[in-house]
Amino acid sequence: MNKPFRIGIAGLGTVGVGVIKALTKNADIIALRAGCEIKIVAVSARNKGQDRGVDISGFEWVDNAVDLARYGDLDAVIELIGGSEGVAADLVNGTLDNARHVVTANKALLAHHGYDLALKAEDKGVSLTYEAAVAGGVPIIKALREGLAANKIHAVYGILNGTCNYILTMMRETGRDFAEVLKEAQELGYAESDPTFDVEGIDAAHKLCLITSIAFGVKPDFGELQVQGISNINATDIASATEFGYRIKLLGIARDVDGEIMQSVEPCLVPIHSPMGIIEDVYNAVYVEGDSVESPLFTGKGAGEGPTASSVVADIIDLARGIQVPTFGIAAKNLKEAPRISMGDTRARYYLRLNVIDRAGVIADIASILKDNDISIESLVQHGRDPDHVVPIVLTCHETRHAAMIEAVSLIENLDSCAEKPCLMRIEEL
Ligand SMILES: NC(=O)c1ccc[n+]([C@@H]2O[C@H](COP(=O)([O-])OP(=O)(O)OC[C@H]3O[C@@H](n4cnc5c(N)ncnc54)[C@H](OP(=O)(O)O)[C@@H]3O)[C@@H](O)[C@H]2O)c1
């Protein structure tokens, strides 16, 4: 067999420990697949003395993770620290500068700096791979970059954040509101103590950014993404969606609209039995529309020790085999600036929930604003009556321009009778 493929691992948390376990547990079959032994030479984290539940005494300990970039004769550095700046960024830059391969699970780093890093990797003739960064154990990066390389991609839809999908599923199953379910998810360890990145859609947006780049051959550009989270969704929305035949999902959408690219992360209504509607609990899914392949669905666990380590190790095996592919599927210098459609020009059907004071003329006021903006109501539901108190009104609208819908909602929000911020969601008929 060939000489070992030598790696250094930076970060020994959930993913780093998972990678050590996977490489140890399946060492024999991994060596056969890789064509050589995968040898962990050195590791680094913050706290050397911490018990990590795995034996690291056989590996060299490096105090400063950034030093792994030039440490010994490593073939690749595995960056599993996280964060778009700081140590992770310094380590990845330093490793590429030193013409060594990088494997990472760090979507934040790649969403913000992926283009420059890809240029650097190509300039140095090495790989920058990140299968674990998107949808955890689901090999969607490889699928888009390699398996579907023959296709012109029309659209990619993703449920890319397991925490949000879990919260939405629990809200529906228990009838409880967002805050209550979030608190429980935090107690169970499904949500971080600071859940902002997850529930405000930022984590999903980092991932969508990378998917869009591969699917459409454009530079990853996080700044251009439209991002909205799930914190404004309440029990009425969940119940109403079900009544209309839909589920609410935090959806990442990357779609070609007449040669321009729409890119957004937002809660959407999708039909209950559609490919995205059936994805529940912590599961992730990516649904691709390609001209030859039609519409494959990829689904599985998007996070956690095992699934994430599975993807990191798959990248390492590829490198040991000598397989190198461009970071975003085409040479970085050929990635284009994305021709982006203004969100206002996109069209969709919409769901709108209003909390209004129950008095004569309110519905007429709302209908008049919608009519003035060329928006036609498809259905309108008010459950119960409570004169002079706040009641929810839920309506769906026929397809209309996003800009018209936004204008109408802002006028409705300014009505005296409108008691709370309205909840507007796109309806996606997948
Ligand atoms: N967890 C998942 O399910 C998952 C899924 C997909 C992608 N990812 C990505 O994988 C990466 C790692 O996530 P994780 O969940 O494994 O994180 P984690 O459990 O918080 O572990 C982070 C590790 O980085 C080390 N670290 C932090 N700051 C450091 C520094 N300044 N110098 C050296 N080491 C430092 C920590 O050291 P100590 O242990 O000594 O404190 C820890 O071992 C992130 O980019 C994350 O977005 C995670």
Ligand as a Chemical Component Dictionary entry (heavy atoms), coordinates in Angstrom:
data_LIG
# 
_chem_comp.id                   LIG 
_chem_comp.type                 NON-POLYMER 
_chem_comp.pdbx_formal_charge   0 
_chem_comp.three_letter_code    LIG 
# 
loop_
_chem_comp_atom.comp_id 
_chem_comp_atom.atom_id 
_chem_comp_atom.alt_atom_id 
_chem_comp_atom.type_symbol 
_chem_comp_atom.charge 
_chem_comp_atom.model_Cartn_x 
_chem_comp_atom.model_Cartn_y 
_chem_comp_atom.model_Cartn_z 
_chem_comp_atom.pdbx_ordinal 
LIG N1  N1  N 0  -21.703 20.436 15.216 1  
LIG C1  C1  C 0  -22.259 20.142 14.067 2  
LIG O1  O1  O 0  -23.191 19.345 13.994 3  
LIG C2  C2  C 0  -21.753 20.777 12.814 4  
LIG C3  C3  C 0  -22.386 20.469 11.576 5  
LIG C4  C4  C 0  -21.891 21.018 10.398 6  
LIG C5  C5  C 0  -20.813 21.876 10.451 7  
LIG N2  N2  N 1  -20.237 22.193 11.662 8  
LIG C6  C6  C 0  -19.093 23.098 11.669 9  
LIG O2  O2  O 0  -17.959 22.414 12.167 10 
LIG C7  C7  C 0  -17.102 23.320 12.846 11 
LIG C8  C8  C 0  -16.865 22.806 14.275 12 
LIG O3  O3  O 0  -18.108 22.698 14.925 13 
LIG P1  P1  P 0  -18.264 21.924 16.322 14 
LIG O4  O4  O 0  -19.715 21.757 16.518 15 
LIG O5  O5  O -1 -17.384 20.736 16.360 16 
LIG O6  O6  O 0  -17.740 23.033 17.333 17 
LIG P2  P2  P 0  -17.364 22.849 18.879 18 
LIG O7  O7  O 0  -17.946 21.606 19.413 19 
LIG O8  O8  O 0  -17.677 24.142 19.527 20 
LIG O9  O9  O 0  -15.780 22.660 18.819 21 
LIG C9  C9  C 0  -14.922 23.697 18.449 22 
LIG C10 C10 C 0  -13.490 23.246 18.713 23 
LIG O10 O10 O 0  -12.626 24.311 18.323 24 
LIG C11 C11 C 0  -11.688 24.551 19.343 25 
LIG N3  N3  N 0  -11.327 25.953 19.356 26 
LIG C12 C12 C 0  -12.122 27.028 19.556 27 
LIG N4  N4  N 0  -11.395 28.167 19.512 28 
LIG C13 C13 C 0  -10.123 27.778 19.302 29 
LIG C14 C14 C 0  -8.896  28.481 19.186 30 
LIG N5  N5  N 0  -8.857  29.811 19.283 31 
LIG N6  N6  N 0  -7.771  27.756 18.963 32 
LIG C15 C15 C 0  -7.813  26.417 18.872 33 
LIG N7  N7  N 0  -8.950  25.693 18.965 34 
LIG C16 C16 C 0  -10.077 26.380 19.185 35 
LIG C17 C17 C 0  -12.370 24.161 20.644 36 
LIG O11 O11 O 0  -11.375 23.857 21.593 37 
LIG P3  P3  P 0  -11.698 23.365 23.097 38 
LIG O12 O12 O 0  -12.470 22.094 22.927 39 
LIG O13 O13 O 0  -10.372 23.133 23.730 40 
LIG O14 O14 O 0  -12.503 24.479 23.709 41 
LIG C18 C18 C 0  -13.189 22.958 20.188 42 
LIG O15 O15 O 0  -12.425 21.794 20.306 43 
LIG C19 C19 C 0  -17.802 24.691 12.763 44 
LIG O16 O16 O 0  -17.308 25.381 11.643 45 
LIG C20 C20 C 0  -19.254 24.316 12.550 46 
LIG O17 O17 O 0  -19.992 25.333 11.885 47 
LIG C21 C21 C 0  -20.688 21.673 12.830 48 
# 
loop_
_chem_comp_bond.comp_id 
_chem_comp_bond.atom_id_1 
_chem_comp_bond.atom_id_2 
_chem_comp_bond.value_order 
_chem_comp_bond.pdbx_ordinal 
LIG N1  C1  SING 1  
LIG C1  O1  DOUB 2  
LIG C1  C2  SING 3  
LIG C2  C3  SING 4  
LIG C2  C21 DOUB 5  
LIG C3  C4  DOUB 6  
LIG C4  C5  SING 7  
LIG C5  N2  DOUB 8  
LIG N2  C6  SING 9  
LIG N2  C21 SING 10 
LIG C6  O2  SING 11 
LIG C6  C20 SING 12 
LIG O2  C7  SING 13 
LIG C7  C8  SING 14 
LIG C7  C19 SING 15 
LIG C8  O3  SING 16 
LIG O3  P1  SING 17 
LIG P1  O4  DOUB 18 
LIG P1  O5  SING 19 
LIG P1  O6  SING 20 
LIG O6  P2  SING 21 
LIG P2  O7  DOUB 22 
LIG P2  O8  SING 23 
LIG P2  O9  SING 24 
LIG O9  C9  SING 25 
LIG C9  C10 SING 26 
LIG C10 O10 SING 27 
LIG C10 C18 SING 28 
LIG O10 C11 SING 29 
LIG C11 N3  SING 30 
LIG C11 C17 SING 31 
LIG N3  C12 SING 32 
LIG N3  C16 SING 33 
LIG C12 N4  DOUB 34 
LIG N4  C13 SING 35 
LIG C13 C14 SING 36 
LIG C13 C16 DOUB 37 
LIG C14 N5  SING 38 
LIG C14 N6  DOUB 39 
LIG N6  C15 SING 40 
LIG C15 N7  DOUB 41 
LIG N7  C16 SING 42 
LIG C17 O11 SING 43 
LIG C17 C18 SING 44 
LIG O11 P3  SING 45 
LIG P3  O12 DOUB 46 
LIG P3  O13 SING 47 
LIG P3  O14 SING 48 
LIG C18 O15 SING 49 
LIG C19 O16 SING 50 
LIG C19 C20 SING 51 
LIG C20 O17 SING 52 
# 
